[in-house]
Amino acid sequence: MAFLADALSRVKPSATIAVSQKARDLKAKGRDVIGLGAGEPDFDTPDNIKKAAIDAINRGETKYTPVAGIPELRAAIVAKFKRENGLDYTPAQTIVGTGGKQILFNAFMATLNAGDEVIVPAPYWVSYPEMVALCGGTPVFVSTKQENNFKLTAEDLEKAITPKTKWFIFNSPSNPSGAAYSHDELKALTDVLVRHEHVWVLTDDMYEHLTYGDFKFVTPVEIEPKLYDRTLTMNGVSKAYAMTGWRIGYAAGPLPLIKAMDMIQGQQTSGACSIAQWAAVEALNGTQDFIPENKKIFEGRRDLVVSMLNQATGIVCPKPEGAFYVYPSCAGLIGKTAPSGKVIETDEDFVSELLETEGVAVVHGSAFGLGPNFRISYATSEELLEEACKRIQRFAAACK
Ligand SMILES: Cc1ncc(COP(=O)(O)O)c(C=O)c1O
């Protein structure tokens, strides 16, 4: 009898964590490495949020909380959905988890049976297919195209739906491409979904507040109220409020699903950290002034990176609407010989040669299900981004 569970054979470790670790290892050996792999803002959590956590500790808010979250946070979530998305939920229709990750995992755990299919547009956030597989479901990948700015078309969605489809995962702005769907682009997808009543929608709105220019964020139920009874709208404080380490995510959706997720969480982690929940109350209810300030900084970085990458030989970089990632193609370098003498056959070869030669850590596109591309996280200073892009230009020019 094998000791480890069969389920383990269905998952692989996170490629993004592996790249960050490789960059750390090289740095420890004294190499000058610029890490552009991490998916977290480089800003500190705003002071008003930190203070709310300190106040919570001093008030003794240090005990177990209700599994689905403290009433104050569930009320703040209800208010957030109404204020920002025009959506009506009751507190009972909300749930707080230990990061957005736990929300997603428990939604799959609560609903997937063997053979159930989950549509995952590619490129995708690395954890979606692994979570689906761990929970016994089957991820069904639908590739997008760079010429469509990595956005799924209605036709491709329609073709992917089968009688076994349980969920469609939607993520806009996207990790890893940064692509965000406009009202009309999303309406084309919701028109398809309305016709397939057995398909549920899991919308991951984690990057809602990180969109640039005059782009207007929209979420599926806002556009198509008919999807209200079969959509789980997930969000969190990690990215918009620079709170990745606090581990608070949340969702709202139909009561029976929320109750099932609550039951699973009750036998798992129980309520999220009490102090972090109080910090999240302040994040959602308090001043939002730093959001436009941070957006401006991210937008400047995006423009810098897109412009510099498009000046590199063999690299083509679309300009995404949101998040803090770009997802350029390195197709023009496939088949060329790197300065080390190695022929670049895949995007994985490209990123590993780039790291060895120039000390720039990025993540290969095949880890996100679509290549030959690579993902750059621009959540770091302009100075470092400029230096990293110069190195990428030099590396690309040296490939013959
Ligand atoms: C698209 C997407 N969804 C969800 C998450 C998870 O967020 P959290 O840190 O709240 O678990 C991430 C984090 O990288 C993400 O990129």
Ligand as a Chemical Component Dictionary entry (heavy atoms), coordinates in Angstrom:
data_LIG
# 
_chem_comp.id                   LIG 
_chem_comp.type                 NON-POLYMER 
_chem_comp.pdbx_formal_charge   0 
_chem_comp.three_letter_code    LIG 
# 
loop_
_chem_comp_atom.comp_id 
_chem_comp_atom.atom_id 
_chem_comp_atom.alt_atom_id 
_chem_comp_atom.type_symbol 
_chem_comp_atom.charge 
_chem_comp_atom.model_Cartn_x 
_chem_comp_atom.model_Cartn_y 
_chem_comp_atom.model_Cartn_z 
_chem_comp_atom.pdbx_ordinal 
LIG C1 C1 C 0 -5.586 35.342 -10.248 1  
LIG C2 C2 C 0 -5.335 35.112 -8.798  2  
LIG N1 N1 N 0 -6.320 34.635 -8.050  3  
LIG C3 C3 C 0 -6.156 34.381 -6.743  4  
LIG C4 C4 C 0 -4.957 34.610 -6.125  5  
LIG C5 C5 C 0 -4.807 34.258 -4.670  6  
LIG O1 O1 O 0 -4.807 35.335 -3.843  7  
LIG P1 P1 P 0 -4.582 35.206 -2.276  8  
LIG O2 O2 O 0 -3.199 35.685 -2.011  9  
LIG O3 O3 O 0 -5.627 36.100 -1.675  10 
LIG O4 O4 O 0 -4.763 33.786 -1.886  11 
LIG C6 C6 C 0 -3.882 35.095 -6.872  12 
LIG C7 C7 C 0 -2.561 35.293 -6.244  13 
LIG O5 O5 O 0 -1.532 35.284 -6.868  14 
LIG C8 C8 C 0 -4.077 35.366 -8.248  15 
LIG O6 O6 O 0 -3.090 35.842 -9.010  16 
# 
loop_
_chem_comp_bond.comp_id 
_chem_comp_bond.atom_id_1 
_chem_comp_bond.atom_id_2 
_chem_comp_bond.value_order 
_chem_comp_bond.pdbx_ordinal 
LIG C1 C2 SING 1  
LIG C2 N1 SING 2  
LIG C2 C8 DOUB 3  
LIG N1 C3 DOUB 4  
LIG C3 C4 SING 5  
LIG C4 C5 SING 6  
LIG C4 C6 DOUB 7  
LIG C5 O1 SING 8  
LIG O1 P1 SING 9  
LIG P1 O2 DOUB 10 
LIG P1 O3 SING 11 
LIG P1 O4 SING 12 
LIG C6 C7 SING 13 
LIG C6 C8 SING 14 
LIG C7 O5 DOUB 15 
LIG C8 O6 SING 16 
# 
